[in-house]
Each structure stands twice: as C-alpha cells, then as structure tokens.
Amino acid sequence: MKDQPVHRLYLHFQELPWSMRVLYTAALLVLGMGYSFALIYIWASYAGRDGDPSSLSVKDIEIAYSGSKESSRLEAALKGPMSGMLPPGEINEIVAWVRRGAKEPEYQKEVKPILDKRCMLCHDGSNPHLPNLKGYENLHKMAALDTGVDLFTLVRVSHIHLFGLTFIFFIVGLIFSHAFVRPVWFKCAVVGLPFVAIFIDVSSWYLTKLYPFFAWAVLLGGALMGLCFAYMWVTSMYQMWIYRMPTQVAERGVTDPHVVG
C-alpha cells in the first residue's frame, strides 16, 4: 500500500511556493486558535449540569438538550455553567426562592438585588444569545421546569454550525490534501470523516431532545471532529516545515493519470 504511485496532479507542501506555504500556515494557526476557544466555550457551557463541574459527561449533554426533568432551567444553570459566577450562599438563596414557588414579592426583596449585582451585565436582554433575566416575568420563565433547549434555538444554532464547520473542514482538508499520507484510503477517510461527524453531531441534538440516550452520539460526533482536525493540523504543519520530501514524490516520473493519490 505504501508503494502506491503518486498522482500526476499531486503536489507536496515542499513543492509549493513559499507564499502558499505561508498562507496555509497562517490559516492553520488562526483556525487552530479558534478551535481551541470553541472547545473552551463548549466546556464552559455544558460541564457541570450534572452537579460535577470538573468534567463534561453524557449526563451534562442529556440535561442540555432534553432538560433535567427535576429542576428549573435557572437552577440547572446556577448549579452548572454559572456556578462560578455567584457565591454559594447567593445561589442557594435563589434556588430556595424557586422551590418555594418563585413568588414576586420575594423576588423584589431577595432575588432582584442579587441579579442586579451579579447577572445584569450579561443577562439584561441586550444579547440575543443569552437568557434575559431582567424583570420578574423573564426570570419566572427561567424558573419553570427545565425541558432543555427549545426547538427554535436548535434550528438557529444548527445552521450556524453546519455552515461554519463545513467551511472550517473544507479549508483544513484542502490544505491537508498536500500531505503525503499512505495508504490513500486512510487519507481520504480523514478528509471525509469530519463531515460525517458534523451530520451525526447536529442530528443528535434533536434526537437527544426526544431520546436522551443519543447524548452519546453528540459526544462521539464532537470527538471524531476534534481527532480529525488535530491529525490534519499537526500533519500539515509538520510536513510543511519539518518533514523531508518523500522519495516517491522527489523521484517520481510520469505516472498513470488514473492512479489515485
């Protein structure tokens, strides 16, 4: 398999002009930084919903998409991703208010001062991507039983992910196509699998909302994307600047135009 002829149209990184190698390197560096921040955001958004903020578990994913079915969205957020934003005493006070029935007189006296001090900087309604906690009516909606992310939000996030991730993996895959990897079927699999993973990931959001078991598929899709991205990124950077040009590429002659590469 390693002796497969090199396709006549294939160009290794070190056969490319310096300007293209610099362009590819700059793109990979920025995309790598962006992907790292995306992973941090995912951790901050989902880890801890099951009560353990030290890890991202299948239960965290289940709660995010299908709801806890045991507590309100407000309580789930306070005990999960927002647990580090308020002192434990204030979290307990808000949770106790919710469990007492979330009455408005108590809100004005006990809860509103905490929210004004800790939460309104981000949750004042100015950011459409964050829950609006301004006023009793908005907060009372958050105090209802947690049923997970709503369908409209899933649709909105889905189209952003589908377009964004497609562009990312198209660019990274196009750059990686200049890498010398054998066998060829493995190289093709690494290029194609992220798009399969995107489909699995996004589809599983909706399935998890109906059937919590599919939270495993959400984690599987995300892990597969991350592994492929890391492999293509590292391989491309290594072969672009450190790896010596393969003998098969350096000494190739005229090849059969129908040979894969």
N, C-alpha and C positions, 0 to 999 in steps of 0.2 A: 504493500500500500504506500510505503514511503517513497517508492521509486516511480510514482505516477508522473508522467511528463507534465511539464509546465505549459499552461495555455499560452498561445501566442499573444493574447491581449493582456496577460497578467504583468503588472509592474510592481516590483517590491518597493518598500519605502525608500530604500537607498538608491533606487533608480529614479526617484522623483527629484525635481528641482528643489533647492533649499527653500524657496518661497512657499511651496506647498507643504513641506515638512513643518515649517514654522507655523503656517496656518493651521494644520492639523493639530499640532502640539498645543497651540493657544486654545483651540476649540475644546480639546480634551481636558485641559486644565480647568476651564470655566465650567464645563459640564460636570466634571468630577466634583468641583466645589458645590455646584447646585444640587447634585445628587446627594451629597453628604448632608447638606442643610435640609433636604427633603426627608431624609431618614430621621434626623433630629426632630423635625416637626411631627412626623408620624408617631415617634416615641412620646413626645410631649402631649399629643392629642389623645392617644389611646391607652398608654400604660397607666395602670393604677385603678382602672374602673372596677376591678375585682377586689379592691382593697389592698393590693400589694403593688406599690409604686415602683418597686425595684425591677420589675420585669414586664414584658409585653406578652401576654398569654392569649390562648384561644378564647378564654372566658372574656377577656377585655374586648376582643373583636365581636363576640356574641352580643355583649351589652351595648356596644356602639351602634350596631346595625338593627338588632331586634329588641333592644331595651332590656332593662333588668327585671321587669315584671314584679319587682319587690319594692322599689323606691321611686322617688320622683327624679326627673332629669336634673333638677337643681342639686339634690342630694348626691346623685351619681357623679356630677361634675365636681362638687366640693370635696368628695372623698377620693376622686380620681385625678384628672389632669390639673385641677385648680387647687389641689390640697396644699401646695406650697405657697399659695398667694395670700392666705389668711392664717392667722394664729389658730391653733386647735380650739381654743375657747370660743372664738367667734364662729367657727364652723359648727361646733356643737350647738351654739345658740340658734343659728339659722335652721339647722336640721330639726331641732326641737320645736321651733315655730311651725315648720312644715308638718310635722307629725301631730301637732295639736290642732291642725285644721287650716293653717295659713290664714288667720283672720286679719282683716285690715287694721283694726285698732292696734294690735300688737306689732304689725308691720311698721306703722308710723313711729311707734315708740322704741322698738328694739332692733328691727332689721334694717330699716332705711338708713340710719346713721352709719351702720357698718358698710352697707353697699356704697354710700356716698364717699366713704373714706377709702375703701379698698378696690371697688369694682368699676365705678363710673368712668374712669379714664379710658377704659376699653369697651365697656358694655353700655354706652349711653345711646346706642341706636345709630351712631354715625357710620359704623362699619357693618355692611350688609352680611358679612360672613361670620359675625359673632352675634350671639343671642342678645337681644335688647332687654336689659334689666331695669330700665328707667320707668318708675311708676309701679303702683300696686298691680294693675291689670297685666302688665307684661310679666312681672315676677310670678303672679299667680298661675299663669300658663306654664311656667317652668316648674311649678310645684305640683303639677299633675303627674300621674303615673307615667314612668318612663317607657315609651313604646319604641325607642330607637329613632334613628334619623328618618325624617319624613321623605316621601317619595319625590317631591319636587327638588329637595336638596340633592338626593341621589342622582336625579337626571342632570341637574346643573353641574355637579362635580364630575359626573361620568363624561360629559362631552369635553370638559377641560382636560381630564386625564387622557382620554382617547386621542385627542389632537396633540397634546403636549408630549406624551410618551412616544407616540408614533414618530414625531419629529426628532426626538432625542435619539431613539434607537436607529432611525434611518441614518442620522449623521454619524453616530458611533459605528454602526455596521458598515457604512460606506468607507470610513477610514480603516476599519479592521480588515476590509477586503484586500488591502495591500499587504497584509501579514502573510508570511509563509507558514502555513499550518497543514499538517498531514495527520491522518487521512482527510481527504477533501470532504467526505460526508460529515465529519466532525465539525469542520469549519462552517459548513452550510447549516448544521444544526445550531451552532452557537449564534449565527446571524438570525436564524428564523425563530428560535425558541422564545425570545423576548416578546414577540408579537402574539404568540400563543399564550404566554403568561399574562399579557395585558387583557386578552379576552377572558381568561379564567378569572383574573382578579376582579375586573369590573362586573362580570356576570354574577360572580359570587356575592357581591354586595346585596343584590336583590334577592338571591336565593337564601342568604343568611337572615335577611329580614323575615322571611317566611319559615325557614328551617335552619335554626341556629347551628346545626351540625356543619353546614357549609363554611363556617368560620375557618375551618382547616384549609379550605381551598383558597381563601383570601390570603392566608399566611403562605401557602405554597406558591401562589402566583407572585407575591411580592418577593419571596426568597429566590425564585427562579430568575426574576428580572435582575435582582441585585447580583447574583452569581455571574450571569452572562455579561452584565455591564462591567463588573470588576475584571473578568477574564479578558474581555476585548480591550479595556482601557490599559491594563498592565501589559498585555502582549503587544499592543500597538506602540506604546511608549518605549518599551524595551527594544523592539525590533527597529524602531525609527532611529534610535540614537546609540544603542549599545551593541546589539546583535550584528554579527558579521553576515554579509550577504550569503545565502545558502549556495552551495556548489552547483545545485541543479539550476539555479537562476543565473549564476555568473557564467556558467559554461554551456548554457542552452544554445541549441541551434534552431533551425526552422522546425516547428512542431506541427503535428496534425491539427488543423483548425477545429476539429471536432472533439479534441481531448478536453476534459474538464480541468479547471484549475482554480 
